[in-house]
Amino acid sequence: MAVSRGLKLQMKNISLMIREIWMEGNVVYGKVQILETPCGNIIKAIIKAGGKPGISSRALGSLQRENNVNVVQDDLQIICWDFVSEPS
């Protein structure tokens, strides 16, 4: 179980494993494997029914205000990636 700054990830909620991740310009791309777990099977059922879940990241880090824009600092730590109905 990963733990960072008080955030705990529950292994029972895992549905995917990241197999590959890369950036093209400012866009992140990746390949995931949906796991044979209760949560993975829910995602598979949604996809089989025609749903198109997205993926969003959860991260911790600090921001610094520069020219009316919040700039992510070098301490950014991506905690996990989640299937979501509305990706951010």
Order of alpha helices (4+ residues) and beta strands (2+ residues): beta-beta-beta-beta-alpha-beta-beta-beta-beta
